[in-house]
Amino acid sequence: MTSFNKYDQGRDRDQQDGMERHVFGDIEYTAAGAMHRARGTGTEDVEVPVVNLGIGMNFSKDTNTEVFLLSMGSDTNAKVALITIPRDKQRPWKEGTGGIQNPTDPNKAFEFNAKRAHVTDPNFAIGEGLFEVIDGKIYIRADVIIGGRLTANTEVVTPTVSAGTATVPGFEA
């Protein structure tokens, strides 16, 4: 939608150097992508597309977190929303680390450090529960093919054992 207001009639609103500061309203997922209804900070509410950086988040309606609109003018077609993690929920990353955090729980993160990629939550799943860790127990809901040696330092409990010859495919990164 194009604005027919003249510049001196408030077209610049709270736009400062190509950016507007708003507060989270809510997100609607449409066929054209995510649309955010940003609540104004002393200005009017606007509806703009969400910038897709490959990391998504969605909060409860009217959550107290900042949304920055990157703006090329007063026309909402020339704006996009950049949603931030609430300031009181930002993970304190150690020096030399980084990663992706849960936007509402700073203790849940996928951290990259010098030693490894680390899932910080002790409970997690891969896929539709093909591999799942819950309270120190590992559940595998798929066939497991081992190309190396399997060592069990305590007991092995199984109803049957049979010889197998399945090969392990090569790894591609």
C-alpha positions as CSV (number, residue, x, y, z in Angstrom):
1,M,0.0,0.0,0.0
2,T,1.4,3.4,-0.9
3,S,0.9,6.4,1.4
4,F,-0.8,9.5,-0.2
5,N,0.2,11.7,2.8
6,K,2.6,14.5,2.2
7,Y,5.9,14.3,4.1
8,D,5.0,17.1,6.5
9,Q,1.8,15.2,7.4
10,G,3.6,12.7,9.5
11,R,5.0,10.3,6.8
12,D,8.3,10.1,8.7
13,R,6.7,9.1,12.1
14,D,9.3,7.6,14.3
15,Q,11.6,6.6,11.4
16,Q,15.2,7.5,12.2
17,D,18.0,6.7,9.8
18,G,16.0,3.9,8.1
19,M,14.9,2.1,11.3
20,E,11.8,2.3,13.5
21,R,11.5,0.8,17.0
22,H,8.3,-1.1,17.9
23,V,7.1,-3.8,20.3
24,F,6.1,-7.4,19.4
25,G,2.4,-7.7,18.5
26,D,1.8,-11.1,16.8
27,I,2.8,-13.0,13.7
28,E,0.5,-14.5,11.0
29,Y,1.9,-17.1,8.7
30,T,0.5,-16.6,5.1
31,A,1.2,-18.1,1.7
32,A,3.4,-15.0,1.1
33,G,5.4,-15.5,4.3
34,A,5.3,-14.4,7.9
35,M,3.6,-11.0,8.5
36,H,4.1,-9.2,11.8
37,R,1.7,-6.8,13.4
38,A,4.1,-4.5,15.3
39,R,2.8,-2.4,18.1
40,G,4.0,1.2,17.8
41,T,6.0,2.9,20.5
42,G,4.0,6.2,20.7
43,T,3.1,5.8,17.0
44,E,0.6,3.7,15.0
45,D,0.7,-0.1,14.7
46,V,1.9,-1.4,11.4
47,E,1.8,-4.8,9.6
48,V,5.0,-5.7,7.7
49,P,6.8,-8.8,6.5
50,V,9.3,-10.6,8.8
51,V,12.9,-10.8,7.7
52,N,13.8,-14.5,7.2
53,L,17.4,-15.0,8.3
54,G,17.0,-18.7,8.7
55,I,16.3,-18.4,12.5
56,G,12.7,-18.0,13.5
57,M,10.9,-17.2,16.7
58,N,7.3,-16.5,17.6
59,F,6.1,-15.2,21.0
60,S,2.8,-15.0,22.7
61,K,0.7,-12.0,21.6
62,D,1.9,-8.6,22.9
63,T,5.1,-10.0,24.4
64,N,7.4,-7.3,25.7
65,T,10.2,-7.6,23.2
66,E,11.6,-5.2,20.7
67,V,10.9,-5.3,17.0
68,F,12.9,-3.1,14.7
69,L,11.5,-2.2,11.3
70,L,14.1,-1.7,8.7
71,S,12.5,1.1,6.7
72,M,13.0,2.8,3.3
73,G,10.1,5.1,3.9
74,S,6.6,5.4,5.4
75,D,5.1,2.9,2.9
76,T,4.7,-0.4,4.7
77,N,5.7,-2.2,1.5
78,A,9.1,-0.7,2.0
79,K,9.6,-2.1,5.5
80,V,10.5,-5.4,7.1
81,A,10.4,-6.6,10.7
82,L,13.5,-7.8,12.6
83,I,12.3,-9.5,15.8
84,T,14.7,-9.7,18.8
85,I,15.1,-12.0,21.8
86,P,13.7,-10.3,24.9
87,R,16.6,-8.5,26.7
88,D,16.0,-10.4,29.9
89,K,16.2,-13.7,28.0
90,Q,19.5,-13.2,26.2
91,R,22.0,-16.0,26.7
92,P,25.3,-14.9,28.2
93,W,27.7,-16.5,25.7
94,K,31.2,-17.4,27.0
95,E,34.1,-15.8,25.1
96,G,35.0,-17.9,22.0
97,T,31.5,-19.5,21.8
98,G,28.4,-18.7,19.8
99,G,25.3,-20.5,18.5
100,I,21.5,-20.5,18.5
101,Q,19.5,-20.1,21.7
102,N,15.9,-20.8,22.6
103,P,14.3,-17.3,22.4
104,T,12.5,-17.7,25.7
105,D,15.0,-19.8,27.7
106,P,18.7,-18.8,27.7
107,N,19.7,-22.2,29.2
108,K,18.6,-24.1,26.1
109,A,21.0,-23.5,23.2
110,F,22.9,-25.1,20.4
111,E,26.4,-23.9,21.2
112,F,29.5,-24.0,19.1
113,N,32.8,-23.9,21.1
114,A,36.4,-24.9,20.5
115,K,35.8,-28.6,21.4
116,R,32.4,-29.4,19.9
117,A,28.9,-28.5,18.8
118,H,27.0,-28.8,22.1
119,V,23.2,-29.1,22.7
120,T,22.9,-27.6,26.2
121,D,19.5,-29.1,27.1
122,P,19.8,-32.7,28.4
123,N,16.5,-33.6,26.8
124,F,16.3,-33.4,23.0
125,A,15.1,-35.2,19.9
126,I,16.2,-35.5,16.3
127,G,13.6,-35.8,13.6
128,E,10.2,-37.2,14.5
129,G,11.7,-38.9,17.6
130,L,14.0,-41.2,15.6
131,F,16.7,-40.4,18.2
132,E,15.6,-39.0,21.5
133,V,17.2,-38.3,24.9
134,I,14.9,-38.0,27.9
135,D,16.2,-37.9,31.5
136,G,19.4,-39.7,30.7
137,K,17.9,-42.5,28.6
138,I,18.4,-42.7,24.9
139,Y,15.6,-44.0,22.7
140,I,16.4,-45.0,19.1
141,R,13.3,-45.7,16.9
142,A,15.2,-46.7,13.9
143,D,17.5,-49.5,12.6
144,V,21.1,-49.0,13.9
145,I,24.0,-50.1,11.7
146,I,27.4,-50.0,13.4
147,G,30.5,-50.1,11.2
148,G,32.9,-50.2,14.1
149,R,33.1,-52.0,17.4
150,L,30.3,-51.8,20.0
151,T,31.5,-52.0,23.6
152,A,29.1,-52.4,26.5
153,N,30.8,-52.0,29.9
154,T,27.9,-53.5,31.9
155,E,25.2,-55.8,30.7
156,V,23.3,-56.2,27.4
157,V,19.6,-57.0,27.6
158,T,18.0,-58.4,24.4
159,P,15.4,-61.0,23.5
160,T,17.4,-62.2,20.5
161,V,20.7,-61.9,18.7
162,S,21.4,-62.7,15.1
163,A,24.4,-62.1,12.8
164,G,24.2,-59.2,10.4
165,T,26.0,-58.1,7.3
166,A,24.6,-54.6,6.6
167,T,27.3,-52.1,5.4
168,V,27.6,-48.6,6.6
169,P,27.4,-45.9,3.9
170,G,30.1,-43.3,3.6
171,F,29.8,-39.9,5.3
172,E,29.2,-36.8,3.3
173,A,29.4,-33.4,4.8
